[in-house]
Amino acid sequence: MVVRESNSGPGTRDLRIDFFRGIALYMIIVDHIPNDPLNRFTYARLGLSDAAEIFVFLSGVSCGIVFYRLLLRQGFNGFIKAITKRAFLIYVYYLVASIVTIAIIAASRDILTIPANQQAFIDLHEAPFSAILSAIRLTSPPELPGILVLYLELTLLAIPAFLLFPENGYKTALVCSGVIWALSQSYPNILPHLADHSYFNPLAWQFLFCIGMFIGTTYTNDTKPLEGIQTKNWVIIAWSIVLIELGYRLALAVFAKLHVDVDWLTLSDPTLHHMKENLSALRLLHFLSIAFLVAIYIKRDNPVLSWPGAGAIIKSGRSSLQVFCMGAIFAVLLNLFVAVERPLVFERLVIDGAAIFLIGLTATLLMRARLDRREARARELTREPRTV
């Protein structure tokens, strides 16, 4: 499952986008399973940001590339048609994942006894039928599929608001997006959330998505947005932010092992929740520093992108919507299994590996089917018309 297409030269697909988005999807799964042995090695251990920032940012980059080029080729009508189709597809997948998740959780309640301390992602906020109706109305979706409500809002609002900005003033659009983010830090509830108990304030998270879209538009314009800031000073600043937050996480871990009381240094769960929900400056700066360093040190022709297994990860990133929904369902199943069976570490690693393999295999099959359809359409277009 090695990707064999080129990843260099103008106009070619940047495989780094799909690669890191695929990794983020797998990390999202294990990060939502309590005490999973793999989540000790996920991106969230590096600082205060986690895989959610990776996925939202890279989704913005991908949307910036795709919809900006579509707007140039097909104009306003084609652009709006594509946005509407994409939003409908997100809603359908969100609804299917939500209904399946609700059905699994509801069925398990009749046959399993789930410990109260392990019900974070396998709990319903209301009766099953009411939960389905709430999911349809986008008001109270299950925890994991409910994240797609944010993407629905970003698709319908952030993409048009950014790309249809007058006279292609995308720098001005990005500044406006940043102002909205800044307001959300002081007034997080200035607008009601579409979905309750959400981990994401759309007014805050749209900024990271728009930063990604700004980067994405440069792929068509052949500009280099990092060219002016790839200086020694900016690199030092980025490394300083990364190392400070990493040092903070390591210090907490060491003090905990030594049984040293550092409650004054520890951020409470409500504080961490608030920081994630509203994309605090600490989280945003940490992620942007990481992304900046990755863009500098990992080039488009990096050999990592052709390692064994990288192809499946890249294909997972390309089928991100389907893989995310599948991962959300797997996360619920794994949460149930761990809560009831309490498997050993080795058993959990085997189960994690099986889930990752199945998701990677599914992504590969989806990509193959997509290529087959594309080839079939190409044959139809090149077929000579029949003579009468």
C-alpha positions in Angstrom: 0.0 0.0 0.0 2.7 2.5 -1.0 1.7 5.6 -2.8 3.6 5.8 -6.1 2.5 9.2 -7.5 4.9 12.1 -7.6 4.9 14.6 -4.8 7.1 17.3 -6.3 6.8 19.9 -8.9 4.1 22.5 -9.5 0.5 21.3 -9.7 1.2 18.0 -8.0 -0.6 16.9 -4.9 1.2 17.6 -1.7 1.1 14.2 0.0 2.1 15.7 3.4 -1.5 17.1 3.7 -3.1 13.6 3.4 -0.3 11.9 5.4 -0.6 14.1 8.5 -4.4 14.3 8.3 -4.4 10.4 8.2 -2.2 10.3 11.3 -4.4 12.8 13.0 -7.5 10.6 12.3 -5.8 7.6 14.0 -4.6 9.6 16.9 -8.2 10.9 17.4 -9.4 7.3 17.9 -6.8 6.3 20.5 -7.0 9.7 22.3 -10.7 9.0 23.0 -10.1 5.6 24.6 -9.2 6.0 28.4 -5.7 4.9 29.2 -5.0 3.4 25.8 -1.3 2.4 25.6 -0.9 4.1 22.2 -2.1 7.5 23.4 1.1 7.9 25.4 2.8 8.5 22.0 0.3 10.8 20.3 0.7 14.4 19.4 -1.3 15.6 22.5 1.7 14.6 24.7 3.9 17.4 23.1 1.9 20.3 24.6 -1.5 21.8 25.0 -2.8 21.2 21.5 -3.9 17.8 20.1 -4.9 16.0 16.9 -8.0 18.2 16.6 -5.9 21.2 15.6 -4.0 19.1 13.0 -7.3 17.9 11.4 -9.0 21.3 11.4 -6.0 23.1 10.0 -5.3 20.5 7.2 -9.0 20.4 6.4 -8.8 24.1 5.8 -5.7 23.7 3.6 -7.4 21.0 1.6 -10.6 23.1 1.2 -8.5 26.2 0.3 -6.9 24.2 -2.5 -10.0 22.5 -3.9 -12.6 25.2 -3.6 -10.4 28.1 -4.6 -9.5 26.2 -7.9 -13.1 25.3 -8.4 -14.2 28.9 -7.9 -11.6 30.0 -10.6 -12.8 27.3 -13.0 -16.5 27.2 -12.5 -17.4 30.6 -11.1 -19.9 31.5 -8.3 -22.6 29.0 -9.3 -20.3 26.0 -9.5 -18.7 27.0 -6.3 -22.0 27.3 -4.4 -23.2 24.0 -5.9 -20.0 22.2 -4.7 -20.3 23.7 -1.2 -23.9 22.6 -1.0 -23.0 19.1 -2.1 -20.2 18.9 0.3 -22.3 20.1 3.2 -25.0 17.5 2.4 -22.4 14.7 2.3 -21.0 15.8 5.7 -24.5 15.8 7.1 -25.3 12.3 5.7 -22.2 10.8 7.1 -22.6 12.6 10.4 -26.2 11.3 10.7 -25.2 7.7 9.8 -22.4 7.7 12.3 -24.6 9.3 15.0 -27.4 6.7 14.5 -25.0 3.8 14.5 -23.3 5.1 17.6 -26.6 5.7 19.4 -27.8 2.2 18.5 -24.6 0.6 19.8 -24.7 2.5 23.1 -28.4 1.9 23.6 -28.0 -1.8 22.9 -25.1 -2.1 25.3 -27.1 -0.6 28.2 -29.4 -3.6 28.2 -26.6 -6.3 28.3 -23.6 -4.6 29.9 -22.7 -2.8 33.1 -20.4 0.1 32.3 -18.4 1.6 35.2 -19.4 5.2 35.8 -15.8 6.5 35.5 -15.5 5.1 31.9 -18.7 6.5 30.4 -17.4 9.7 28.9 -17.8 8.7 25.3 -20.3 5.9 25.6 -23.1 7.8 27.3 -26.3 9.1 25.9 -27.7 12.4 27.1 -31.3 11.3 26.6 -33.4 8.3 25.5 -32.3 6.6 22.3 -35.3 7.8 20.1 -34.9 11.4 21.5 -31.2 11.2 20.9 -31.7 10.3 17.2 -34.1 13.2 16.8 -31.7 15.6 18.5 -28.9 14.3 16.2 -31.1 15.0 13.1 -31.8 18.5 14.4 -28.0 19.0 15.2 -28.8 20.0 18.7 -27.5 17.2 20.9 -25.4 14.7 18.8 -23.2 11.9 20.3 -19.8 13.1 21.5 -17.6 11.9 18.7 -19.8 12.2 15.6 -20.9 15.5 17.0 -17.6 17.0 16.0 -18.8 16.9 12.4 -21.3 19.7 13.3 -18.3 22.0 13.4 -17.2 20.9 9.9 -20.8 21.5 8.6 -20.7 25.0 10.0 -17.2 25.7 8.5 -18.3 24.3 5.1 -21.5 26.4 4.9 -20.1 29.6 6.5 -16.3 29.8 6.7 -15.5 28.6 3.2 -17.8 31.0 1.3 -17.1 33.9 3.7 -13.4 33.5 3.1 -13.1 32.7 -0.6 -15.8 35.1 -1.7 -14.2 38.0 0.0 -14.2 41.1 -2.3 -11.3 41.3 -4.8 -9.5 38.2 -3.5 -8.4 40.1 -0.4 -7.6 36.9 1.4 -5.1 38.6 3.7 -7.9 41.0 4.8 -10.2 38.0 5.2 -7.7 36.3 7.4 -7.4 39.4 9.6 -11.2 39.6 9.9 -11.2 35.9 10.9 -8.5 36.6 13.6 -10.6 39.5 15.0 -13.5 37.1 15.3 -11.3 34.6 17.1 -10.0 37.3 19.5 -13.6 38.3 20.3 -14.5 34.7 21.0 -11.7 34.6 23.7 -13.4 37.4 25.7 -17.0 36.6 24.7 -17.1 32.8 24.0 -20.9 32.7 24.2 -21.6 35.7 22.0 -23.5 33.3 19.7 -25.2 30.1 20.8 -23.6 26.8 19.7 -25.5 24.8 17.2 -24.8 21.6 19.1 -24.7 21.5 22.9 -21.9 19.8 25.0 -19.6 20.6 22.0 -15.9 20.7 22.5 -15.6 23.4 19.7 -16.7 27.0 19.6 -17.0 27.6 15.8 -16.3 31.3 16.3 -12.9 30.4 17.7 -12.0 27.3 15.5 -12.9 29.0 12.3 -9.6 31.0 12.6 -7.4 27.9 12.4 -9.5 26.6 9.5 -9.1 30.0 7.7 -5.4 30.0 8.3 -5.4 26.6 6.6 -7.5 28.0 3.7 -5.1 30.9 3.3 -2.2 28.5 3.0 -4.3 26.4 0.6 -5.0 29.2 -1.8 -1.2 29.7 -2.3 -0.9 26.3 -3.9 -2.8 27.8 -6.9 -1.2 31.2 -6.8 2.3 29.7 -6.7 3.2 32.0 -3.8 5.2 31.0 -0.8 3.5 32.2 2.4 6.4 31.1 4.7 9.1 32.6 2.5 9.1 35.9 4.5 9.2 34.3 7.9 11.7 31.4 7.4 14.3 33.3 9.3 16.5 32.3 12.2 14.5 34.4 14.7 11.1 33.0 13.8 12.5 29.4 13.9 14.0 30.2 17.4 10.6 31.5 18.5 8.8 28.5 17.2 11.2 26.1 18.9 11.0 28.0 22.2 7.2 27.7 22.3 7.3 24.0 21.5 10.0 23.3 24.0 8.4 25.3 26.8 5.1 23.5 26.4 6.8 20.1 26.1 8.9 20.9 29.2 5.7 21.8 31.1 4.1 18.4 30.2 7.3 16.5 31.1 7.6 18.4 34.5 4.1 17.4 35.4 4.8 13.8 34.6 8.0 13.7 36.6 6.5 15.5 39.6 3.6 13.0 39.5 6.0 10.1 39.6 7.9 11.6 42.5 4.6 12.3 44.3 5.4 16.1 44.5 2.4 18.3 45.0 2.2 20.7 42.1 -1.5 21.5 42.1 -0.6 25.1 41.7 1.0 24.2 38.3 -1.6 21.8 37.1 -4.4 23.1 34.8 -7.8 21.8 36.0 -10.0 19.7 33.7 -12.6 22.6 33.4 -9.8 25.0 32.4 -8.4 22.5 29.8 -12.0 22.0 28.5 -12.5 25.7 28.2 -9.1 26.1 26.4 -10.0 23.5 23.9 -13.5 24.6 23.3 -12.4 28.2 22.6 -9.0 27.4 21.0 -7.0 29.4 23.5 -3.9 31.4 22.5 -1.7 28.8 24.2 -3.1 26.0 22.1 -3.1 28.0 18.9 0.5 29.2 19.3 1.7 25.7 20.1 0.1 24.2 17.1 1.1 26.9 14.7 4.7 26.6 15.9 4.6 22.8 15.3 3.1 23.3 11.9 5.7 25.9 11.0 8.6 23.7 12.0 7.1 20.7 10.2 6.7 22.7 7.0 10.3 23.8 7.2 11.9 20.4 8.0 9.7 18.0 6.2 9.7 18.8 2.5 7.3 17.4 -0.1 9.9 14.8 -1.2 10.6 13.5 2.3 11.3 9.7 2.2 8.9 9.1 5.1 6.1 9.6 2.6 7.1 6.5 0.8 7.8 4.2 3.8 5.8 1.0 4.1 2.4 1.8 5.6 2.6 5.5 4.5 0.4 4.7 1.6 -2.5 3.5 3.8 -2.1 6.6 6.0 -2.2 8.9 3.0 -5.3 7.1 1.6 -6.9 7.5 5.0 -6.3 11.2 4.9 -7.8 11.5 1.5 -11.0 9.7 2.6 -11.0 11.7 5.8 -14.8 12.0 6.2 -15.5 8.3 5.8 -12.5 7.3 8.0 -13.5 9.8 10.7 -17.0 8.3 10.9 -15.6 4.8 10.9 -13.1 5.8 13.6 -15.8 7.3 15.8 -17.8 4.0 15.7 -14.7 2.0 16.4 -13.9 4.3 19.3 -17.3 3.6 20.9 -16.9 -0.1 20.4 -13.3 -0.1 21.9 -14.5 2.1 24.8 -17.2 -0.5 25.6 -14.8 -3.4 25.3 -12.2 -1.8 27.5 -14.8 -0.8 30.1 -16.3 -4.3 30.4 -13.4 -6.7 29.7 -10.5 -4.7 31.1 -8.0 -6.2 28.7 -4.3 -6.4 29.4 -1.9 -4.0 27.7 -0.9 -6.5 25.0 -4.5 -7.3 24.3 -5.3 -3.7 23.9 -2.4 -3.2 21.5 -3.6 -6.1 19.4 -7.2 -4.7 19.3 -5.8 -1.2 18.4 -3.7 -2.7 15.7 -6.7 -4.6 14.3 -8.9 -1.5 14.3 -6.2 0.6 12.6 -5.6 -2.1 10.0 -9.3 -2.4 9.2 -9.6 1.4 8.8 -6.5 1.5 6.6 -7.8 -1.3 4.5 -11.2 0.4 4.1 -9.5 3.7 3.1 -7.4 1.8 0.5 -10.5 0.1 -1.0 -12.3 3.5 -1.1 -9.4 5.1 -2.9 -9.3 2.2 -5.4 -13.0 2.5 -6.1 -12.6 6.2 -6.6 -9.8 5.7 -9.1 -11.8 3.1 -10.9 -14.8 5.5 -11.3 -12.4 8.2 -12.5 -10.9 5.9 -15.1 -14.4 4.8 -16.2 -15.4 8.5 -16.7 -12.2 9.1 -18.6 -13.0 6.2 -21.0 -16.5 7.5 -21.5 -15.1 10.9 -22.5 -12.5 9.5 -24.9 -14.9 7.0 -26.5 -15.5 7.9 -30.1 -19.1 8.7 -31.0 -20.9 6.1 -33.0 -21.5 6.8 -36.7 -25.1 6.4 -38.0 
